Amino acid sequence: MTPPPRLHVLTATQSDNAVILRRGPSAQVAALSWDRRRNKVELGQWIDGRIHEYRCDLSPDGKHLVYFACHGSRCWTAVSRTPWLAAIAFWPQADSWFGGGAFTDEGALWRNGAAAEDHLPDGLVPAPIDAYPQSTDGFHMGDLAASRLERRGWNRIEGARYETVLQLELSSGFALRQSFSLGRKNRAMISSSYALIAPGEENIADLNGWEWADFFENKIQWAEKGAIWQAKISREAGLVERHLVYDLTPMRFEAIKAPYTGVEQ
């Protein structure tokens, strides 16, 4: 039986737009745009390679994506116009140490393990090299993923790096708790685990199948078994009115050109 694709979502801090990264088979990734208010999902572009989602970020306005990808021994950091993957800025490297990046609250581009160039496309500006201190341990994510989530309203409950536990306050006294796992069976090398916490710190549900989750307009939105879902929260019944936003399982690789000319790679 073919396993469902792996899903990860990158959200914008000043826009309703998000990017879904769909991986499957393991060396093929598709980027899709997601209007979270209207629940409209559109395919952008596929890449023949592996995108390391915990070293990626979406700009505050949702217009640019910085990502780290590898194909065999060839790795690179790129900036693209969402939801496309064609690079408008491109930095190759000979290994998978560091790489990728993030955006500051003001939209400046920070590169993981390197200073951003002064001359960036589309009016982007470089962020100080210390914009994300203690960001990564080189090979995986370090504190970068947690730092990005803290900018999106998650609170650090305890720990650091792979031992970090984060919590997002929801409505009606509920909370969503997230912790990171390294090498979890049948999951990516790094994955997130979620639990729904009821008022009074009662753990009412371990959401073992969830790969990503967030709270948007009084609804929980999450990725599970190759699909995006959303639901409301009931103080009496937990998650109610579950709704399938989009099933990405049937998708297959397509060679799609971006509607702009990227840089030579």
N, C-alpha and C positions, 0 to 999 in steps of 0.2 A: 504494500500500500504506500503510495506516494505521500510523504508528510506535507502538511500545509506550508505555504510560504511563511518566512519570518517577516514580521512587520515592525517598523519603528516610525514614530512620528516626531517631526521637528516643528515646534510652534513658533509663531511670531509674537513678540510682546506688545506691539502696537498695531496689530492687524488681526482680522479674523482668519487670515490665510495660514495654512500649514502645508508641509510637504510630507508625504508618506513615502518611506523607502521600503520597497518590497523585494525581498531576496529569495530566490528560488528559481532554478537550481542554485547550488551554493555559490557559483561563480558568475551569476547574472543578477543584476539589480535594476529595478525600475523606479523612477521618481515620478510621483503623481502630485498634482495640486489638489488641495482640499479646502473648500470654502466651508468653514465650520458653522457659520450662521445658516447658510442655505443648504448645507450638506450636499454640495455639488463636488464630485470628484472627477478629475480629468487626467488622462495619461500625458506625461511629458515625454520622457526619453529613457531608453534602456542603456545600460553599460555592460560590457563584457568584462567583468572583474568583481572584486569584493569591496564594498564600501564599509568602512568601520564607523558605524553610526554614532558611537560615543565620542568620536573626535570630529563631529560635524555640528553645524549650527545654521540657523536661519536668521537673517537680518531682522531688526525690529519691525520694519515695514513689510517684511515677507517677500521682498523682491530679489534677494540674493542668497545663494547657498554656498557655504564653504564646506568642502568635504575632503576626506582622505580615502584613497582607493589604492588597491594593489591588483595586479594581474601577474601571477607567477612571482618572479623576483623583482618586477618593475612596480614601483610605488610612486604616488604623486599626491600633492595637495592642489586643489583647484577651487576657483570661484566661478559660479555660473549664475545665469538668470533663471530663476525658478519658473516652471518646474523642470527646466532642461538641465542637462549635465555637460553640455559642450562648454569648455573652459573659456572664460574671458581673461583669466589670470591663471598661470600654471607654473608649479614648482616641482620638478622631478627630484627623486632621491633614490639611492641605491639599496635602501633597506626600509623596514617598517618601523624603525624607531622614531618617536615623535611624529610630526606630520598632522595635518588637519588644522583646526582653529576654531575661533568663536568671534562673536560680535559683542561689543560693549553696549550699554544702554543707549548710547548716542549713535550707534551704528558703525563705529570704527572697527576695522578688521584687525583681529589679533591672530598671529600665526603661532602654532604650537612648536616651541623649540627654535624659533627663528624670528628675526625682526621683519616686519612687513616692509615691502618696498615703498618708497615715497610716492612713486607714480603708479597709481592704481586706476583701473577703468571705471567708467560709470560714476565718477565723482566720489568713489569710496576713498576713505582716508585711513592711514595706519593707526593702530592703537599702540600705546606704550607696551614694551615687552613685558612689563610687570602687571599688566591689566588683569591677568588671571594668575596670581601667585600660587605656587605649589600645585600647578595645573596637572601635570601628568608624571608618571614614573617612566616615561619614554616608550614602553612597549604597549601598554594598554591605556587606561584612562586617568589614573591617579585621582585627583580631586576635580577634574574638569567637568565631568557630567554633573556632579553635585553642585558645583558653583553655578553652572548654567541654570539648573533647576531652581536654585535659591533666587535667582533673578526673576523667576517666573512665579514666585509666591510660595514655594516649598520651604519649610523650616527644617533645619538640621536638628534632629533629636539627639543623636549621638554618633560617635565614630568619625572616621575619615577614610578616604580612598575606598577600598573594597569592603570596609566594615561600616560604611555610612548608612544611617537610617534617617529618612526624610519623612515629613508629614505635611499634608496639604489639608487645610481646614475646609470643610464643605458646609452645606446648609443643615439646619436642624440639629446642630451639635455633632454631626458625623465628621469623620476624618478619613483620609486615604493615606495609608502608610506604605512607603516604598523602601526596599533594601536591595543592595546589589549582590549578585552571586557570580563567582568565578568558577568556570568549568562545570556548571550544573548539567546533569544528564539530559540529553535531548533538547538542549538549548544552545544558544550561541556561546562563544567563549566567555563573554560578559553578558549578563542578563539581569533584568530587574524582577523582583518579586513584590507582590502587592497584597495588602489586607485592608478590609473595610472595618473601621473602628467606630463603634456606636458610642453615644454619650455615656460617660462614666468609664471610658477606657476599656470597654468590653469588645474583644475581638469577635465579630460575628461572622466573618467570612474570610478564609484564605483563598485568594483569587489566583490559584495556581496556574491556570492556563493563560493569564493575562501577560502580554509582552510589553505593553505601554498603556498608560492611563493618565487622565487629566480631568479637570473640572471646568466646564464652560457653560455659561448661561444657565446655571442651576441644573445641569445635567452632568453625569459622569460619562465620559467618552473613553473607550478602550479598544485595544487590538487583541483579538483572540482567534486562533485557528484560521488565520488567513483572511479575517474580515474585521471591519471597523463597526463597533456597536455604540449605542448610547442608551442611558436609562435615567429615570428620575429616582430620587431617594425618598423613601417613606419611613417615618419614625417607627411605624409599627411593623413594616414588612421588608425593610431594606431596599433593595433595587426593584423598581417596578416600571411598568411601561417600557420594557426592553424593545429596542428598535434597531434593525439592521441598517446601517448607513451604507455600506458598500462591501461586497464580497470580491476580494482580489484573487481568489484561488484559481479561477479559470484562465488567468492571463498567461500568455506565452511571449517569448522574446520577439521583438520587432525591431528592425533596423530603421530608426526614425531620425531624421535630420532636424536639428534645431532651426528655428526661423531667423537665426543670425549667424554670422561667421565667427567661429571661435578661433583661438590662437592655435598655432601649429604645435602638435604634440609628438 
